[in-house]
């Protein structure tokens, strides 16, 4: 018998599934589990991955939410067999260091993307540097983000950024509503690149930073890089892994 721990979002449907599955499969505490089953949507899956990364335990998601790109189909039967046959994907997050207006540095990890967004009525004005070299003196936009391949179908795709193959060792830098340079949409960067955004005119044009929905207000600069030392293990049903989903998303 596989030792399973269950975690569920606050949604009623997820909580009911949690109660039934925990009883049916004799759930164990997170620290004793061989597999963690997350019940919810993609947002809860990200929350679970962040919250359990110290355990190095694979996470298998079942969709009990409205979005389930990282989730498998919800079924209560044959769970043990599905877990044994599941395919594992290992992904690395982005690390973010953001300096607030008080001079304090805020650190966070992001599985999907790190984004900078204007926090006032005027567009953000940013300077973009890659690996210590200024690549754009002035980017005026509603926002900009750096996305991993795993997150490229989320906010990045809705901002008209590219979908990245899961094994591509590439990051997407995508602008939202770029005003200057006109209609500039971004760039593809090697995964080892270190990206820095400096906020120009921060008092007049305040900017907030977001790492997988964790906010830092009124930032002065943000540095972003891949974090290869951190590995998230995600399980998918055979034939429904991230590579297949990323390909399928492009032919809908």
SULPE-V377361 format. One record per pair of residues at least 4 apart in sequence whose ideal C-beta (glycine too) atoms are under 8 Angstrom apart, sorted by the first residue. I is the first residue (numbers start at 0). J is the second residue. If there is no record, write none. Layout:
i=I j=J
i=I j=J
This chain:
i=0 j=25
i=0 j=79
i=1 j=33
i=1 j=34
i=1 j=79
i=1 j=82
i=1 j=83
i=2 j=27
i=2 j=31
i=2 j=32
i=2 j=33
i=2 j=34
i=3 j=24
i=3 j=26
i=3 j=27
i=3 j=32
i=3 j=33
i=3 j=34
i=3 j=35
i=3 j=36
i=3 j=78
i=3 j=82
i=4 j=26
i=4 j=27
i=4 j=28
i=4 j=29
i=4 j=31
i=4 j=32
i=4 j=34
i=4 j=35
i=4 j=36
i=4 j=56
i=5 j=17
i=5 j=20
i=5 j=21
i=5 j=24
i=5 j=26
i=5 j=35
i=5 j=36
i=5 j=38
i=6 j=17
i=6 j=29
i=6 j=35
i=6 j=36
i=6 j=37
i=6 j=38
i=6 j=43
i=6 j=47
i=6 j=51
i=7 j=13
i=7 j=14
i=7 j=16
i=7 j=17
i=7 j=37
i=7 j=38
i=7 j=39
i=7 j=43
i=7 j=63
i=8 j=13
i=8 j=14
i=8 j=38
i=8 j=39
i=8 j=40
i=8 j=42
i=8 j=43
i=8 j=46
i=8 j=63
i=8 j=64
i=9 j=13
i=9 j=14
i=10 j=14
i=10 j=39
i=10 j=40
i=10 j=63
i=10 j=64
i=11 j=15
i=12 j=16
i=12 j=63
i=13 j=17
i=13 j=38
i=13 j=39
i=13 j=43
i=13 j=63
i=13 j=64
i=14 j=18
i=15 j=19
i=16 j=20
i=16 j=38
i=16 j=61
i=16 j=63
i=16 j=73
i=16 j=75
i=17 j=21
i=17 j=38
i=18 j=22
i=19 j=23
i=19 j=75
i=20 j=24
i=20 j=26
i=20 j=36
i=20 j=38
i=20 j=75
i=20 j=78
i=21 j=25
i=21 j=26
i=22 j=26
i=23 j=75
i=24 j=78
i=24 j=79
i=27 j=31
i=27 j=32
i=28 j=32
i=29 j=35
i=29 j=51
i=29 j=54
i=29 j=56
i=30 j=54
i=32 j=54
i=32 j=56
i=33 j=56
i=34 j=56
i=34 j=57
i=34 j=58
i=34 j=59
i=34 j=82
i=34 j=234
i=35 j=47
i=35 j=51
i=35 j=54
i=35 j=56
i=35 j=57
i=35 j=58
i=35 j=59
i=36 j=58
i=36 j=59
i=36 j=60
i=36 j=61
i=36 j=78
i=36 j=82
i=37 j=43
i=37 j=44
i=37 j=47
i=37 j=58
i=37 j=59
i=37 j=60
i=37 j=61
i=37 j=70
i=38 j=43
i=38 j=60
i=38 j=61
i=38 j=63
i=38 j=73
i=39 j=43
i=39 j=44
i=39 j=47
i=39 j=60
i=39 j=62
i=39 j=63
i=39 j=64
i=39 j=70
i=40 j=44
i=40 j=62
i=40 j=63
i=40 j=64
i=40 j=65
i=40 j=66
i=40 j=67
i=40 j=70
i=41 j=45
i=41 j=64
i=41 j=66
i=41 j=67
i=41 j=68
i=41 j=69
i=41 j=70
i=41 j=153
i=42 j=46
i=42 j=64
i=42 j=66
i=42 j=212
i=43 j=47
i=43 j=64
i=44 j=48
i=44 j=58
i=44 j=60
i=44 j=69
i=44 j=70
i=44 j=233
i=45 j=49
i=45 j=69
i=45 j=110
i=45 j=111
i=45 j=211
i=45 j=212
i=46 j=50
i=47 j=51
i=47 j=58
i=47 j=60
i=48 j=52
i=48 j=58
i=48 j=110
i=48 j=231
i=48 j=233
i=49 j=108
i=49 j=110
i=49 j=211
i=51 j=56
i=51 j=58
i=52 j=108
i=52 j=229
i=52 j=231
i=55 j=230
i=55 j=232
i=56 j=232
i=57 j=85
i=57 j=87
i=57 j=232
i=57 j=233
i=57 j=234
i=58 j=231
i=58 j=232
i=58 j=233
i=58 j=234
i=59 j=71
i=59 j=81
i=59 j=82
i=59 j=85
i=59 j=233
i=59 j=234
i=59 j=235
i=60 j=67
i=60 j=69
i=60 j=70
i=60 j=71
i=60 j=233
i=61 j=70
i=61 j=71
i=61 j=72
i=61 j=73
i=61 j=74
i=62 j=67
i=62 j=70
i=62 j=71
i=62 j=72
i=62 j=73
i=63 j=73
i=64 j=70
i=67 j=71
i=68 j=152
i=68 j=153
i=68 j=244
i=69 j=149
i=69 j=233
i=71 j=81
i=71 j=234
i=71 j=235
i=71 j=236
i=71 j=239
i=72 j=236
i=74 j=78
i=74 j=81
i=77 j=81
i=78 j=82
i=79 j=83
i=80 j=84
i=81 j=85
i=81 j=236
i=82 j=234
i=84 j=236
i=84 j=237
i=85 j=234
i=85 j=235
i=85 j=236
i=85 j=237
i=86 j=234
i=86 j=235
i=86 j=236
i=86 j=237
i=86 j=240
i=87 j=232
i=87 j=233
i=87 j=234
i=87 j=235
i=88 j=149
i=88 j=165
i=88 j=232
i=88 j=233
i=88 j=234
i=88 j=235
i=88 j=240
i=88 j=241
i=88 j=242
i=89 j=230
i=89 j=231
i=89 j=232
i=89 j=233
i=90 j=110
i=90 j=147
i=90 j=148
i=90 j=149
i=90 j=165
i=90 j=230
i=90 j=231
i=90 j=233
i=90 j=241
i=91 j=147
i=91 j=190
i=91 j=225
i=91 j=226
i=91 j=227
i=91 j=229
i=91 j=230
i=91 j=231
i=92 j=108
i=92 j=109
i=92 j=110
i=92 j=147
i=92 j=225
i=92 j=226
i=92 j=229
i=92 j=231
i=93 j=108
i=93 j=109
i=93 j=110
i=93 j=112
i=93 j=113
i=93 j=145
i=93 j=147
i=93 j=170
i=93 j=210
i=93 j=223
i=93 j=224
i=93 j=225
i=93 j=226
i=94 j=106
i=94 j=107
i=94 j=108
i=94 j=109
i=94 j=223
i=94 j=224
i=94 j=225
i=94 j=226
i=95 j=105
i=95 j=106
i=95 j=107
i=95 j=108
i=95 j=109
i=95 j=113
i=95 j=208
i=95 j=210
i=95 j=221
i=95 j=222
i=95 j=223
i=96 j=104
i=96 j=105
i=96 j=106
i=96 j=221
i=96 j=222
i=97 j=104
i=97 j=105
i=97 j=106
i=97 j=107
i=97 j=208
i=97 j=215
i=97 j=218
i=97 j=220
i=97 j=221
i=97 j=222
i=98 j=102
i=98 j=103
i=98 j=104
i=98 j=105
i=98 j=218
i=98 j=219
i=98 j=220
i=98 j=221
i=99 j=103
i=99 j=104
i=99 j=105
i=99 j=215
i=99 j=216
i=99 j=217
i=99 j=218
i=99 j=219
i=100 j=201
i=100 j=217
i=100 j=218
i=100 j=219
i=105 j=208
i=105 j=215
i=107 j=210
i=107 j=211
i=107 j=213
i=107 j=215
i=108 j=210
i=108 j=211
i=108 j=226
i=108 j=229
i=109 j=113
i=109 j=147
i=109 j=150
i=109 j=210
i=109 j=211
i=110 j=147
i=110 j=149
i=110 j=150
i=110 j=211
i=110 j=231
i=111 j=146
i=111 j=147
i=111 j=149
i=111 j=150
i=111 j=153
i=111 j=154
i=111 j=155
i=111 j=211
i=112 j=144
i=112 j=145
i=112 j=146
i=112 j=147
i=112 j=150
i=112 j=153
i=112 j=154
i=112 j=155
i=112 j=211
i=113 j=144
i=113 j=145
i=113 j=208
i=113 j=209
i=113 j=210
i=113 j=221
i=113 j=223
i=114 j=142
i=114 j=143
i=114 j=144
i=114 j=145
i=114 j=154
i=114 j=208
i=114 j=209
i=115 j=123
i=115 j=125
i=115 j=142
i=115 j=143
i=115 j=144
i=115 j=196
i=115 j=198
i=115 j=206
i=115 j=207
i=115 j=208
i=115 j=209
i=115 j=218
i=115 j=221
i=116 j=123
i=116 j=141
i=116 j=142
i=116 j=175
i=116 j=206
i=116 j=207
i=116 j=208
i=116 j=209
i=117 j=121
i=117 j=122
i=117 j=123
i=117 j=140
i=117 j=141
i=117 j=142
i=117 j=204
i=117 j=205
i=117 j=206
i=118 j=205
i=118 j=206
i=118 j=207
i=118 j=216
i=118 j=217
i=119 j=204
i=119 j=205
i=121 j=203
i=121 j=204
i=122 j=139
i=122 j=140
i=122 j=141
i=122 j=176
i=122 j=178
i=122 j=204
i=123 j=138
i=123 j=139
i=123 j=140
i=123 j=141
i=123 j=142
i=123 j=143
i=123 j=198
i=123 j=204
i=123 j=206
i=124 j=137
i=124 j=138
i=124 j=139
i=124 j=198
i=124 j=199
i=124 j=200
i=124 j=204
i=125 j=135
i=125 j=137
i=125 j=138
i=125 j=139
i=125 j=140
i=125 j=143
i=125 j=196
i=125 j=197
i=125 j=198
i=125 j=199
i=125 j=206
i=126 j=133
i=126 j=135
i=126 j=136
i=126 j=137
i=126 j=138
i=126 j=196
i=126 j=197
i=126 j=199
i=127 j=133
i=127 j=134
i=127 j=135
i=127 j=138
i=127 j=143
i=127 j=172
i=127 j=194
i=127 j=195
i=127 j=196
i=128 j=132
i=128 j=133
i=128 j=134
i=128 j=194
i=128 j=195
i=128 j=196
i=128 j=197
i=129 j=134
i=129 j=188
i=129 j=192
i=129 j=193
i=129 j=194
i=129 j=195
i=130 j=192
i=130 j=193
i=131 j=193
i=131 j=195
i=134 j=186
i=135 j=180
i=137 j=179
i=137 j=199
i=138 j=143
i=138 j=174
i=138 j=177
i=138 j=179
i=138 j=180
i=138 j=183
i=139 j=177
i=139 j=178
i=139 j=179
i=140 j=174
i=140 j=175
i=140 j=176
i=140 j=177
i=140 j=178
i=141 j=175
i=141 j=176
i=142 j=158
i=142 j=174
i=142 j=175
i=142 j=176
i=143 j=172
i=143 j=173
i=143 j=174
i=143 j=175
i=143 j=185
i=143 j=196
i=144 j=154
i=144 j=155
i=144 j=158
i=144 j=160
i=144 j=171
i=144 j=172
i=144 j=173
i=144 j=175
i=145 j=170
i=145 j=171
i=145 j=172
i=145 j=188
i=145 j=194
i=145 j=223
i=146 j=150
i=146 j=151
i=146 j=153
i=146 j=154
i=146 j=155
i=146 j=160
i=146 j=163
i=146 j=170
i=146 j=171
i=146 j=173
i=147 j=151
i=147 j=163
i=147 j=170
i=147 j=225
i=148 j=163
i=148 j=164
i=148 j=165
i=148 j=166
i=148 j=167
i=148 j=169
i=148 j=241
i=148 j=245
i=149 j=165
i=149 j=241
i=150 j=154
i=150 j=155
i=151 j=155
i=151 j=156
i=151 j=160
i=151 j=161
i=151 j=162
i=151 j=163
i=151 j=171
i=151 j=245
i=152 j=156
i=152 j=162
i=152 j=244
i=152 j=245
i=152 j=248
i=153 j=157
i=154 j=158
i=155 j=160
i=155 j=161
i=155 j=171
i=155 j=173
i=156 j=160
i=156 j=162
i=156 j=248
i=158 j=173
i=158 j=174
i=158 j=175
i=159 j=173
i=159 j=184
i=160 j=171
i=160 j=173
i=160 j=184
i=160 j=185
i=161 j=171
i=161 j=173
i=161 j=187
i=162 j=245
i=162 j=248
i=162 j=249
i=163 j=167
i=163 j=169
i=163 j=170
i=163 j=171
i=163 j=187
i=163 j=245
i=164 j=169
i=164 j=242
i=164 j=245
i=165 j=240
i=165 j=241
i=165 j=242
i=165 j=245
i=166 j=242
i=168 j=189
i=168 j=190
i=168 j=191
i=169 j=187
i=169 j=188
i=169 j=189
i=169 j=190
i=170 j=187
i=170 j=188
i=170 j=189
i=170 j=190
i=170 j=192
i=170 j=194
i=170 j=225
i=171 j=185
i=171 j=187
i=171 j=188
i=172 j=185
i=172 j=186
i=172 j=187
i=172 j=188
i=172 j=194
i=173 j=184
i=173 j=185
i=174 j=183
i=174 j=184
i=174 j=185
i=177 j=181
i=177 j=182
i=177 j=183
i=177 j=184
i=179 j=183
i=188 j=192
i=188 j=194
i=190 j=225
i=191 j=225
i=192 j=224
i=193 j=222
i=193 j=223
i=193 j=224
i=194 j=222
i=194 j=223
i=194 j=224
i=195 j=220
i=195 j=221
i=195 j=222
i=195 j=223
i=196 j=220
i=196 j=221
i=196 j=223
i=197 j=219
i=197 j=220
i=198 j=204
i=198 j=206
i=198 j=218
i=198 j=219
i=198 j=220
i=199 j=204
i=200 j=204
i=201 j=205
i=201 j=206
i=201 j=217
i=201 j=218
i=201 j=219
i=205 j=216
i=205 j=217
i=206 j=217
i=206 j=218
i=207 j=214
i=207 j=215
i=207 j=216
i=207 j=217
i=207 j=218
i=208 j=214
i=208 j=215
i=208 j=218
i=208 j=221
i=209 j=213
i=209 j=214
i=209 j=215
i=210 j=215
i=233 j=241
i=235 j=239
i=235 j=240
i=235 j=241
i=238 j=243
i=239 j=243
i=239 j=244
i=240 j=244
i=241 j=245
i=242 j=246
i=243 j=247
i=244 j=248
i=245 j=249
i=246 j=250
i=247 j=251
